[in-house]
Amino acid sequence: MAETEKTPEKKTVNIRMTETFLADVDAAWKELGYNSRSEFVRDTLRDAVKHPDFDRADLKAMLAGEVEIQQGRTHTAEDVREDLTPEE
C-alpha cells in the first residue's frame, strides 16, 4: 500500500449478549478458523449487509433440507420422474 493510502479508521462497537450465546459465538469462530472473535463478527456482519436478501427463512429452509439429506430422506431423479409422469 502506498504511503498516501491509509487504512480506514476502525471504530469500537460494544454489544450485549447472554453468556451462553457468547459461548456459541466463541465456539463458532474457533471452529470456522477465524483468528479472533472480532474478525468473525466483522465478517458475519459484512455478509449480512452485502447479502440482505438471504434471510432467516432461507437459512431455516436450507437447514431443513440438510436434515432430510442426513436422515436419508431423499429421492433419486428416477423416483421424481416416475412421480411426475402422468399415468396412461
Backbone hydrogen bonds, N-H to C=O, Kabsch-Sander energy under -0.5 kcal/mol:
donor,donor_aa,acceptor,acceptor_aa,energy
5,E,2,A,-1.1
22,L,18,T,-2.4
23,A,19,E,-2.2
24,D,20,T,-1.8
25,V,21,F,-2.6
26,D,22,L,-2.8
27,A,23,A,-2.3
28,A,24,D,-2.3
29,W,25,V,-2.6
30,K,26,D,-1.8
31,E,27,A,-2.5
32,L,28,A,-2.5
33,G,30,K,-1.0
34,Y,29,W,-2.4
40,F,36,S,-1.9
41,V,37,R,-2.8
42,R,38,S,-2.8
43,D,39,E,-2.4
44,T,40,F,-2.6
45,L,41,V,-2.7
46,R,42,R,-2.8
47,D,43,D,-2.3
48,A,44,T,-2.0
49,V,45,L,-2.3
50,K,46,R,-2.5
51,H,47,D,-1.9
54,F,51,H,-1.5
55,D,53,D,-1.1
59,L,55,D,-2.0
60,K,56,R,-2.5
61,A,57,A,-2.3
62,M,58,D,-2.3
63,L,59,L,-2.4
64,A,60,K,-2.6
65,G,61,A,-2.2
66,E,62,M,-2.4
67,V,63,L,-2.3
68,E,64,A,-2.1
69,I,65,G,-2.2
70,Q,66,E,-2.6
71,Q,67,V,-1.9
72,G,69,I,-1.5
73,R,68,E,-2.6
74,T,72,G,-1.7
80,V,76,T,-2.0
81,R,77,A,-2.5
82,E,78,E,-2.5
83,D,79,D,-2.2
84,L,80,V,-2.0
85,T,81,R,-1.4
